[in-house]
């Protein structure tokens, strides 16, 4: 064989090997053959049809692909909604817990308010009783008031004295037994 025949045959064999290799690499997605190599492949007879852009997908395949994409989008949307629903459920549980706590606090506040109101009524009632006692003792002569107060409990006497003018307290204490007056005075200064 002459070199005139041998060179073109070697070139053709080389082109077939390169084209086949490129086709294999493209089909197995190892290499994406594009650009200058594609143009080169098209220039080689019998190799060009294996290199280049793949044929466009059929309409049926496009519809199936579109259906799969829509299904994937629906799945993602369901998952997003499911997460949102779970988050809302947790928020609702926290709100319900807070409502329960607020309801308990409200009940406690109402209970305390009633107790405070009762104490206030008792205090007001007691103050009126002390005021009446003060008026009663102020209307008496100091020696008569001293005799009666000397027989009362010291705490009651102190409360009455605290509501009287000082000059009246001094006049009544002057008429009391000095030991009783001293004991009351000691308790009043505490």
Secondary structure, DSSP 8 states (H G I E B T S, - for coil): --HHHHHHHHHHHHHHHHHHHHHHHHHTTSS---THHHHHHHHSTTTGGGSSS-----HHHHHHHHHHHHHHHHHHHHHHHHHHHHHHHHHHHHHHHHHHHHHHHHHHHHHHHHHHHHHHHHHHHHHHHHHHHHHHHHTS-HHHHHHHHHTS-HHHHHHHHHTS-HHHHHHHHHTS-HHHHHHHHHHHT-
